[in-house]
Amino acid sequence: MKLSDRQNEIIELVKKSQPIKSNDIAEILNVNRATIRPDLKILSMMGILEAKRKVGYFHTGRSLLHILGSYIKTISVMEIQTEPTVVEETTSIYDGIITMFTKNAGTLYVVDGKYLSGIVSRKDFIKAMIGRKEVESLPLPLIMTRMPNIIYLEPSDTVYDAAFKTMEYEVESLPIVSKELDDKGNERLVLIGKVSRTNITRYVVNMGKSKE
């Protein structure tokens, strides 16, 4: 998202002379009011400027960075989620490694039927290879992260929540899950998607492109 040179000029004028009316802004910029009307409308809608009737425009103190931060708190993770790379609990460590590299995945999601039971990262595979033999026969559950240590997202979470958790817990991706009770009445996590750092970065970049 990028403001035009004139919009930035308007912001600076309002900061210095608030409250200031639109006709005064137009006169200083040597344009007519119709020319700057769209700019004033955009800046007001973004929350950077506030208009008070018969008084003029004020600067709210909110920067473009604040506006972007507030915006991503309204976007659901479901809008940027992608398909996770899934393997069954019976998968061996060796087959997990093959799957990770053939799928070009940074994380494998281990499932028991439809339920998420664990997560395996590239670091986990590296640790497994050190000092171990016969990885062809060792199952993934031996090295995976299990509940309650799995950091996850729910459909109601936002892009901001995803960004915060990837940074806070230093993980490459997060599963998106829904919760339900299994046949034994235990709460289980149903894997429905994932969000990675790449998803988040791509979304922010595309958002910037679309607003230029």
Secondary structure, 3 states (H helix, E strand, C coil): CCCCHHHHHHHHHHHHHCCECHHHHHHHHCCCHHHHHHHHHHHHHCCCEEEECCCEEEECCCCHHHHHHHHHCCCEHHHCCECCCEEECCCEHHHHHHHHHHCCCCEEEEEECCEEEEEEEHHHHHHHHCCCCCCCCCEHHHCCECCCCCCCECCCCEHHHHHHHHHHCCCCEEEEEEEEECCCCCEEEEEEEEEEHHHHHHHHHHHHHHHC
